[in-house]
Amino acid sequence: IAEGINFKLSELKNELTSQKSNEDLMTREETCKFLSIDSSTLWTWTNKGKVKAYGIGARRYYKRSEILESLKLLKN
């Protein structure tokens, strides 16, 4: 299991470092897909302050760079 997790983390790291624009705003759906998590998990993380959401009207957006930074903090 650990080997599989390490492989997936390595793939994610390669994908993240290859992307040019890290300041993109992502919708909730895009963020969930990006992190491979359920929307309820994203909601919980947002409420606990693990990730920061930006509100524009009734919509919530997430900065790709901040999501990446949150992943780095969780990894350590």
Secondary structure, 3 states (H helix, E strand, C coil): CHHHHHHHHHHHHHHHHHCCCCCCEEEHHHHHHHHCCCHHHHHHHHHHCCCCCEEECCEEEEEHHHHHHHHHHHHC
